[in-house]
Amino acid sequence: MLALSQLLSRSEIPAMPHTSSQHNPARSASFGIGLAARGSRVRVVGLTGEHPALAKRLEGMGIHAGSELEILQREGGALIVRIGSSRVALGTGMVHKILVTAQS
């Protein structure tokens, strides 16, 4: 297992095992980004399972482990998030695979 500092320096999103506790923010430090409320700020910590193509696509959008996002809009299962000064649309498939932690 890589230390957080190693993950952040690698600029790729690590895969994380999928468990039901990851879908309950009250029971787990990390949770699916789809559970984040509009207006909340989150930090990307990884992906559920192995998704190298998705990790590469997200990296191209500027999203990687350690990225801070703000949830701007929810449309069905898709999200629009702010990363830095950019707005990025995340489709439902992406949303189901991205794990985050809440930021204050």
Secondary structure, DSSP 8 states (H G I E B T S, - for coil): ---HHHHHHHTS--EE---GGGG-TTT-S-EEGGGS-TT-EEEEEEEES--HHHHHHHHHTT--TT-EEEEEEEETTEEEEEETTEEEEE-HHHHTTEEEEEE-
